[in-house]
Amino acid sequence: MTDHLAEFVKVCAASDIERGTAVRAEIDDLPVAIVHAEDGEFYAIYDVCSHAEVPLSEGDVEDCTVECWLHGSRFDLKSGEPTGLPATEPVPVYPVEVRDGDVYVCLAPKTTQKDSRS
């Protein structure tokens, strides 16, 4: 049996996501926002705001953050940590690779320094 959590899954072509925007993807029933940040990098973040349970993929992307459209919570795309209230809980972020023009996501969440101290 293959460990799906350690595998990268092809999600879409990189050209399908305009710079400064996000799209929603369902990967093994997990909602993930794939973000093409303004710096050209791609990020994957759990597509549900930890404050109000609305899709982050429908929010605004600025620099290396995504803003929840409902109440304005902001999340760092690298760590998932909230950078603006009212959210106080982080959301998972996932490793991303771009290969041959396609975006791949690994469902094993990245661990942060905060996680390793728990």
C-alpha angles and dihedrals in degrees: 000000000000121000101235092189092066095047127091112232123206108241107171146317113291088232089062091072118064117220110269094026141094135215131199121241129183108216113182088336091307115125109228129177112218108205128196099201124211089254089062095252123127123228135181121211133170104272098227124084111235090222106048109006097241126134114275088200088074092057133090122275117217124171104314098338139083121213123214107236095217106058104358101252110161127210131197108239093213099051107015089232116144112250096181135037149279089048114075100168123077124234124222120267124202135212115261131198128185111210125175091343095310129111117232126188130197114213094212101102117236114251119231131205088258090055093052092055094054 
